Amino acid sequence: MKAILGVIALLLVLAIVGTLAKKQLEAVSPGSSARNAAAAGSTPGFAADPNASTVAEQAKSMQERARANTTHALEQGAQRNQRAEP
Protein backbone atom coordinates (compact mmCIF):
# COMPACT_ATOMS: atom_id res chain seq x y z
CA MET A 1 0.00 0.00 0.00
CA LYS A 2 2.82 2.37 0.91
CA ALA A 3 4.61 1.59 -2.35
CA ILE A 4 1.48 2.24 -4.41
CA LEU A 5 0.96 5.64 -2.77
CA GLY A 6 4.63 6.45 -3.37
CA VAL A 7 4.32 5.64 -7.07
CA ILE A 8 1.11 7.69 -7.37
CA ALA A 9 2.76 10.65 -5.64
CA LEU A 10 5.76 10.36 -7.95
CA LEU A 11 3.54 10.30 -11.04
CA LEU A 12 1.64 13.32 -9.77
CA VAL A 13 4.86 15.27 -9.23
CA LEU A 14 6.13 14.27 -12.68
CA ALA A 15 2.88 15.43 -14.27
CA ILE A 16 3.11 18.81 -12.55
CA VAL A 17 6.77 19.27 -13.50
CA GLY A 18 6.02 18.22 -17.08
CA THR A 19 3.18 20.72 -17.35
CA LEU A 20 5.36 23.53 -16.00
CA ALA A 21 8.22 22.60 -18.33
CA LYS A 22 5.87 22.58 -21.32
CA LYS A 23 4.60 26.07 -20.45
CA GLN A 24 8.16 27.37 -20.10
CA LEU A 25 9.24 25.87 -23.41
CA GLU A 26 6.22 27.33 -25.18
CA ALA A 27 7.08 30.73 -23.75
CA VAL A 28 10.65 30.71 -25.09
CA SER A 29 10.37 28.66 -28.28
CA PRO A 30 11.46 30.54 -31.40
CA GLY A 31 8.31 29.68 -33.33
CA SER A 32 5.97 31.16 -30.76
CA SER A 33 8.02 34.35 -30.35
CA ALA A 34 8.01 34.94 -34.10
CA ARG A 35 4.25 34.40 -34.18
CA ASN A 36 3.74 36.69 -31.18
CA ALA A 37 5.91 39.41 -32.70
CA ALA A 38 4.11 39.13 -36.03
CA ALA A 39 0.78 39.32 -34.26
CA ALA A 40 1.91 42.42 -32.38
CA GLY A 41 2.96 44.07 -35.64
CA SER A 42 6.68 44.11 -34.96
CA THR A 43 9.58 42.08 -36.25
CA PRO A 44 11.66 39.77 -34.07
CA GLY A 45 14.89 41.32 -32.81
CA PHE A 46 17.27 38.84 -34.39
CA ALA A 47 15.61 37.56 -37.54
CA ALA A 48 17.89 36.06 -40.15
CA ASP A 49 18.89 38.38 -42.98
CA PRO A 50 17.07 37.16 -46.11
CA ASN A 51 19.67 38.84 -48.35
CA ALA A 52 22.58 36.86 -46.88
CA SER A 53 23.51 33.91 -49.03
CA THR A 54 25.18 31.69 -46.44
CA VAL A 55 24.55 30.77 -42.85
CA ALA A 56 27.86 32.36 -41.87
CA GLU A 57 26.79 35.69 -43.38
CA GLN A 58 23.44 35.46 -41.60
CA ALA A 59 25.19 34.77 -38.30
CA LYS A 60 27.58 37.67 -38.82
CA SER A 61 24.69 39.97 -39.66
CA MET A 62 22.82 38.92 -36.51
CA GLN A 63 25.95 39.46 -34.39
CA GLU A 64 26.47 42.93 -35.84
CA ARG A 65 22.84 43.86 -35.14
CA ALA A 66 23.15 42.54 -31.58
CA ARG A 67 26.33 44.55 -31.06
CA ALA A 68 24.70 47.71 -32.47
CA ASN A 69 21.58 47.21 -30.34
CA THR A 70 23.70 46.71 -27.21
CA THR A 71 25.77 49.81 -27.92
CA HIS A 72 22.62 51.84 -28.52
CA ALA A 73 21.04 50.59 -25.28
CA LEU A 74 24.19 51.41 -23.30
CA GLU A 75 24.29 54.91 -24.77
CA GLN A 76 20.64 55.43 -23.87
CA GLY A 77 21.34 54.28 -20.31
CA ALA A 78 24.29 56.66 -20.00
CA GLN A 79 22.16 59.55 -21.26
CA ARG A 80 19.39 58.66 -18.83
CA ASN A 81 21.88 58.56 -15.96
CA GLN A 82 23.26 61.97 -16.91
CA ARG A 83 19.77 63.46 -16.96
CA ALA A 84 18.96 61.89 -13.58
CA GLU A 85 22.03 63.28 -11.81
CA PRO A 86 21.34 66.56 -9.96
C-alpha positions in Angstrom: 0.0 0.0 0.0 2.8 2.4 0.9 4.6 1.6 -2.4 1.5 2.2 -4.4 1.0 5.6 -2.8 4.6 6.5 -3.4 4.3 5.6 -7.1 1.1 7.7 -7.4 2.8 10.6 -5.6 5.8 10.4 -7.9 3.5 10.3 -11.0 1.6 13.3 -9.8 4.9 15.3 -9.2 6.1 14.3 -12.7 2.9 15.4 -14.3 3.1 18.8 -12.6 6.8 19.3 -13.5 6.0 18.2 -17.1 3.2 20.7 -17.4 5.4 23.5 -16.0 8.2 22.6 -18.3 5.9 22.6 -21.3 4.6 26.1 -20.5 8.2 27.4 -20.1 9.2 25.9 -23.4 6.2 27.3 -25.2 7.1 30.7 -23.8 10.6 30.7 -25.1 10.4 28.7 -28.3 11.5 30.5 -31.4 8.3 29.7 -33.3 6.0 31.2 -30.8 8.0 34.4 -30.4 8.0 34.9 -34.1 4.2 34.4 -34.2 3.7 36.7 -31.2 5.9 39.4 -32.7 4.1 39.1 -36.0 0.8 39.3 -34.3 1.9 42.4 -32.4 3.0 44.1 -35.6 6.7 44.1 -35.0 9.6 42.1 -36.2 11.7 39.8 -34.1 14.9 41.3 -32.8 17.3 38.8 -34.4 15.6 37.6 -37.5 17.9 36.1 -40.1 18.9 38.4 -43.0 17.1 37.2 -46.1 19.7 38.8 -48.4 22.6 36.9 -46.9 23.5 33.9 -49.0 25.2 31.7 -46.4 24.6 30.8 -42.9 27.9 32.4 -41.9 26.8 35.7 -43.4 23.4 35.5 -41.6 25.2 34.8 -38.3 27.6 37.7 -38.8 24.7 40.0 -39.7 22.8 38.9 -36.5 26.0 39.5 -34.4 26.5 42.9 -35.8 22.8 43.9 -35.1 23.1 42.5 -31.6 26.3 44.6 -31.1 24.7 47.7 -32.5 21.6 47.2 -30.3 23.7 46.7 -27.2 25.8 49.8 -27.9 22.6 51.8 -28.5 21.0 50.6 -25.3 24.2 51.4 -23.3 24.3 54.9 -24.8 20.6 55.4 -23.9 21.3 54.3 -20.3 24.3 56.7 -20.0 22.2 59.5 -21.3 19.4 58.7 -18.8 21.9 58.6 -16.0 23.3 62.0 -16.9 19.8 63.5 -17.0 19.0 61.9 -13.6 22.0 63.3 -11.8 21.3 66.6 -10.0 
